[in-house]
Amino acid sequence: MTFKKWQKPPKKWQKLSELEVKQEENVGTTVVENEINNEIENELTNIQQETENEQNWNKKNVKNDVVWTVGWTNVHMQARWIRFQKFNAPVPMFMIKDEELRNYLVTKGFWTNVYQEDKEWLESHGADMEMIERLKRYVTGC
């Protein structure tokens, strides 16, 4: 068996002038197509305006998050360490002077920060909403 050298197939390039360009005839557009096209254009312009407004707002309202400077470099505060809610330990159980409220929490197995939970969670755990309101008023001082 003899080995034949493999040859690349010839390239079939066509020049642009040789290509046949078919143009579709303009049959005419209907009123519905014009309305749809207008709605799409309006939505695109609205989206572009909203993004431009957001970018402008972001440029204007950029806070200076530089904590300090070392030499010529600025040290920025990391965004992931910014907390929007205080993370305090709940009030100890012995500090609640209302015995009825304290006994309710102990028998239900709740802690003194149970008022921060969702209403759905409280309902699924069988919490008495009146007692939870009393606890909230007692702890927060409202």
N, C-alpha and C positions, 0 to 999 in steps of 0.2 A: 504494500500500500504506500503510495507516494503522498507526501505532504504538500499540499498546495498552499501557497502563501495567501493569507486572507487579505483582501483588498477592501478598502472603504468604499461604500457605494457613492456614486457621484452626488454632489449636493444639488438639490433642485431649488435653486433660488429664482425667484421671479422678480423682475423689476416692477416698481410701482406703476410704471406706464403700461406694462403689460396686463396688470390686473384689471379685471372688469369691475367697475364700481356701479352698483345698482342703486339707484335712487328711488325711494318710494314716492309715489305720487301723493300729494296732499289732498286727501279726500275731503277734508274739512272737519272742523271740530264741532262738537255739540256744545250746548249751553252747560250741560252737566260736567263735561270734561273741563271747560273753562273755569267753572266754580271750584272743582276739585283742585285744579292747578293753582288757583288763587288762594285757596285755603292752605295748601301745602307751602306756598311761598310765604304767606303770613305767619305760619307756624315757625318756619325756618328763621324768618327775621326776628320773631319774638324770642326764639331760643338764643339767637346771636346777641340780641340786646341784653337778655338776662345774663348771659355769660360775661359780656362786657361790663355790665353793672356790678356783677360779683367781683370781677377782677379789679375794677376801680375802687370798690368798697374795701377789698382786701388791701390794696395799696395804701388807702387813706388810713385805715384802722390798724395798721401793723403796730403792735406794741413793741416797745424797746425791751427785749428780753435779755439784754446784756447784764450779767450779774456783776462782773468786774473785768478789768482789762489787765492782761499780762503782757508787758512790752507793747507790741503793736497789734496783738491779737485780742479779740473780744471773746470772752467766755459767756456762752449763752445758757439760759436756763432750759432744761429739757422739758418738753411738753408732757411727757408721760408721768412726771412727778407732781404735776399740778393737780391738786385735789379740790373737788367742788363741794364735798361734804365732809364734815368733821367725822373722824373715826375715834369716838370716845368709848371708853369702857362703860357698860351699863351701871346704873346705880346699884350698889350692893343691897341685897335683900333685907339685911338688918336695919338699914337706914329708913325703910318705909315704916312710918309710925302707925299707919292705919292697919289694924290687925285683920279686919275682914278682907281687905285688899291683898294683904300678904298671904293669908291662908288660901285665898282663891288662886293666887299665882302658884303656890306650892302644890296644891292639890291637882291643878291642871298641868303642872310641869313646865310652866312658862317662866321666863326670866323678865327682868324689869325693862328690857328694850323691846318687848313684844308689840308695843304700839306702833313700831316702825314697819311692821310687816304689812303685806297687801291684805285687802279685805277678803279676797278669795282664799288666801292662806288661812286667815283667821276663821273663816266660815268652815273650811274643810277640817280644821282642828277643833271645832266646837267651842269657840271662844264667845263669851258673853260680851257684846259690844258696849254695854253700859259700864261694865267693870274696866274694859280697856280704855274707855273715855276717862273714867276716874283716874286710872293709872297715868294716862297722858297728862291730865291736868295737874296731878300731884308731882310728877317728875319734871315737867317743863315749867311749872309755876304759872300756867295760864289759867 
